[in-house]
């Protein structure tokens, strides 16, 4: 029996903030690759998740949510998303079917339409009662006239609905090539990056108002206490203002303890060794306006 030719492609996932890009990536790869939070623009880097099937290998790049703003941090995030579209073999454009398409969605659709020959579109969140997939299809027809209907798939990334249909459409467009990563890989993230992202996710989901966007995580030290069995990590939650420091620490250090415990729980589900976390808080005043900080955080 003749072997099926293997296909490999780099796939950029693009969409508005909170359109479900990170949830799709985690569901498709079957592992926790990208952090998820109700706070818009949780993803700050182009995060890779790898899907291996009998058809071949798809390497997904979860780009930051495309948001129309002139703030320095947001401009950096937009630049990452735009760069990935041009460089990727394929594009997966995710649209949130629970929100009415507006100016921001039009900007993204216009951007993606230039690459329509290598694009698959997912209409996401169809499991929710407020979902309006028909309205999304009408909107898409304006920017993608004559677009193949089989490449527009209604999905629920949260419930794993029709995810395989999206993958099949991507494999149809993917070129024949050898895999880029070994079959057992589901991400190429370094350990320190994954730990920092887990801490940031737990912090974002535990804090309120503007605090989540004012936080980044700095890994200052990592050391094997028992090689392959126990990793010791010192990390800092970094905020912009002295007034925010007390909020992150909490009364009697209750908040920072909660974030630490939740982070360790998540790490135990991901890593096959113990992670001992020393978590502290410090201030880097107005860090979101400092180019050297953004250059280190957003790559």
VEXDOTI-727360 format. One record per residue (C-alpha): y, z, x; residue number from 1. Coordinates in steps of 0.5 Angstrom, whole numbers. Layout:
<sites>
SITE     Y     Z     X   i
SITE     Y     Z     X NUM
...
</sites>
This chain:
<sites>
SITE     Y     Z     X   i
SITE     0     0     0   1
SITE     7    -2     3   2
SITE    12     3     4   3
SITE    18     4     1   4
SITE    24     2     5   5
SITE    28     9     6   6
SITE    35     9     5   7
SITE    41    13     8   8
SITE    48    14     6   9
SITE    54    19     7  10
SITE    57    20     0  11
SITE    64    23    -1  12
SITE    65    27    -8  13
SITE    72    27   -10  14
SITE    75    30   -16  15
SITE    80    34   -19  16
SITE    80    42   -17  17
SITE    75    45   -21  18
SITE    71    39   -23  19
SITE    65    41   -21  20
SITE    64    38   -14  21
SITE    61    44   -11  22
SITE    57    46   -17  23
SITE    54    39   -16  24
SITE    53    39    -9  25
SITE    49    46    -9  26
SITE    45    43   -15  27
SITE    43    37   -12  28
SITE    41    40    -5  29
SITE    37    45    -8  30
SITE    41    51    -4  31
SITE    47    54    -3  32
SITE    52    50     1  33
SITE    59    50    -2  34
SITE    62    56    -5  35
SITE    64    56   -12  36
SITE    70    60   -16  37
SITE    74    59   -22  38
SITE    80    59   -17  39
SITE    82    51   -16  40
SITE    82    48    -9  41
SITE    76    53    -7  42
SITE    74    48    -2  43
SITE    78    47     4  44
SITE    74    43     8  45
SITE    69    37     8  46
SITE    63    41     7  47
SITE    56    37     8  48
SITE    50    38     3  49
SITE    44    34     5  50
SITE    39    31    -1  51
SITE    32    28     2  52
SITE    27    25    -3  53
SITE    22    19    -3  54
SITE    28    14    -3  55
SITE    31    17     3  56
SITE    37    21     5  57
SITE    44    22     2  58
SITE    49    26     6  59
SITE    54    29     1  60
SITE    61    31     3  61
SITE    64    36    -2  62
SITE    72    34    -1  63
SITE    77    39    -3  64
SITE    80    38   -10  65
SITE    85    33   -10  66
SITE    91    36   -13  67
SITE    98    33   -13  68
SITE   103    38   -10  69
SITE   107    38    -4  70
SITE   106    45    -1  71
SITE   103    44     7  72
SITE    96    47     5  73
SITE    95    42    -1  74
SITE    98    36     3  75
SITE    92    38     9  76
SITE    87    38     3  77
SITE    89    31     0  78
SITE    89    28     7  79
SITE    82    30     8  80
SITE    80    28     1  81
SITE    83    21     2  82
SITE    80    20     9  83
SITE    73    21     7  84
SITE    74    16     1  85
SITE    75    11     7  86
SITE    70    13    12  87
SITE    64    14     7  88
SITE    58     9     5  89
SITE    59    11    -2  90
SITE    63    15    -7  91
SITE    61    20   -13  92
SITE    67    21   -17  93
SITE    67    27   -22  94
SITE    71    28   -28  95
SITE    71    34   -32  96
SITE    70    32   -39  97
SITE    73    39   -42  98
SITE    80    37   -40  99
SITE    84    31   -42 100
SITE    86    26   -37 101
SITE    93    27   -34 102
SITE    97    24   -29 103
SITE    93    28   -23 104
SITE    87    25   -26 105
SITE    90    18   -26 106
SITE    92    19   -19 107
SITE    85    20   -17 108
SITE    82    14   -21 109
SITE    87     9   -18 110
SITE    85    12   -11 111
SITE    78    11   -12 112
SITE    78     4   -16 113
SITE    80     1    -9 114
SITE    73     3    -7 115
SITE    69     1   -14 116
SITE    64    -3   -11 117
SITE    61     3    -7 118
SITE    63     8   -13 119
SITE    58    12   -18 120
SITE    62    16   -23 121
SITE    59    23   -26 122
SITE    62    25   -33 123
SITE    61    33   -32 124
SITE    61    39   -36 125
SITE    57    36   -42 126
SITE    54    42   -44 127
SITE    60    45   -46 128
SITE    63    45   -53 129
SITE    70    42   -51 130
SITE    67    37   -48 131
SITE    69    30   -50 132
SITE    66    24   -46 133
SITE    68    19   -50 134
SITE    75    20   -49 135
SITE    73    20   -41 136
SITE    70    13   -42 137
SITE    76    10   -45 138
SITE    80    13   -40 139
SITE    76    10   -34 140
SITE    76     3   -37 141
SITE    83     3   -36 142
SITE    82     4   -28 143
SITE    75     1   -28 144
SITE    75    -5   -33 145
SITE    68    -8   -33 146
SITE    65    -3   -29 147
SITE    57    -3   -29 148
SITE    56     2   -35 149
SITE    49     5   -31 150
SITE    54     7   -26 151
SITE    57    12   -31 152
SITE    53    18   -32 153
SITE    54    24   -37 154
SITE    52    30   -33 155
SITE    52    38   -33 156
SITE    52    40   -26 157
SITE    51    47   -28 158
SITE    45    46   -32 159
SITE    42    41   -28 160
SITE    42    35   -33 161
SITE    42    28   -31 162
SITE    43    30   -24 163
SITE    37    25   -22 164
SITE    40    19   -26 165
SITE    46    20   -21 166
SITE    42    20   -15 167
SITE    38    14   -17 168
SITE    44    10   -18 169
SITE    47    12   -11 170
SITE    40    10    -8 171
SITE    41     4   -11 172
SITE    47     2    -8 173
SITE    45     6    -1 174
SITE    44     1     5 175
SITE    37     1     8 176
SITE    37     6    14 177
SITE    34    11    18 178
SITE    35    19    16 179
SITE    41    22    20 180
SITE    38    29    19 181
SITE    31    32    20 182
SITE    28    32    13 183
SITE    28    40    13 184
SITE    36    40    13 185
SITE    40    41     7 186
SITE    46    43    11 187
SITE    49    42    18 188
SITE    54    48    17 189
SITE    54    52    23 190
SITE    52    60    22 191
SITE    59    63    23 192
SITE    62    58    18 193
SITE    57    59    12 194
SITE    58    67    13 195
SITE    66    66    13 196
SITE    65    62     7 197
SITE    61    67     3 198
SITE    66    72     5 199
SITE    71    68     2 200
SITE    68    66    -4 201
SITE    66    74    -6 202
SITE    73    76    -4 203
SITE    76    70    -9 204
SITE    72    72   -14 205
SITE    74    79   -14 206
SITE    81    79   -13 207
SITE    87    76   -18 208
SITE    93    72   -19 209
SITE    96    69   -12 210
SITE    91    73    -7 211
SITE    85    68    -7 212
SITE    90    63    -4 213
SITE    93    68     1 214
SITE    86    69     4 215
SITE    82    66    10 216
SITE    77    69    14 217
SITE    76    70    21 218
SITE    70    71    25 219
SITE    72    75    31 220
SITE    65    77    34 221
SITE    58    75    33 222
SITE    52    78    37 223
SITE    44    78    36 224
SITE    42    86    35 225
SITE    35    83    35 226
SITE    34    76    37 227
SITE    32    72    30 228
SITE    32    78    26 229
SITE    38    82    26 230
SITE    45    79    27 231
SITE    51    83    27 232
SITE    58    80    25 233
SITE    65    83    25 234
SITE    70    79    20 235
SITE    77    80    18 236
SITE    80    78    11 237
SITE    87    75    13 238
SITE    92    76     8 239
SITE   100    73     8 240
SITE   103    80     7 241
SITE   103    87     8 242
SITE   103    89     1 243
SITE    97    84     0 244
SITE    93    88     5 245
SITE    92    95     0 246
SITE    90    90    -6 247
SITE    84    87    -2 248
SITE    82    94     1 249
SITE    83    98    -6 250
SITE    83   105    -8 251
SITE    79   109    -3 252
SITE    77   102     0 253
SITE    73   100    -6 254
SITE    75    93    -6 255
SITE    73    91     1 256
SITE    67    95     0 257
SITE    65    91    -6 258
SITE    66    85    -2 259
SITE    62    87     4 260
SITE    56    89    -1 261
SITE    56    82    -5 262
SITE    57    78     1 263
SITE    51    81     5 264
SITE    47    80    -2 265
SITE    49    73    -2 266
SITE    47    72     6 267
SITE    40    75     5 268
SITE    39    70     0 269
SITE    41    64     5 270
SITE    39    67    11 271
SITE    32    69    14 272
SITE    34    74    18 273
SITE    38    80    17 274
SITE    46    80    17 275
SITE    50    87    19 276
SITE    57    86    17 277
SITE    63    89    19 278
SITE    69    87    15 279
SITE    76    89    16 280
SITE    83    87    13 281
SITE    89    84    17 282
SITE    96    81    16 283
SITE    98    74    19 284
SITE   105    73    16 285
SITE   106    67    12 286
SITE   100    63    15 287
SITE   100    58    10 288
SITE   106    55    13 289
SITE   103    55    20 290
SITE   100    49    23 291
SITE    96    52    28 292
SITE    92    56    23 293
SITE    91    50    18 294
SITE    89    46    24 295
SITE    83    51    25 296
SITE    82    52    18 297
SITE    82    45    15 298
SITE    77    40    19 299
</sites>
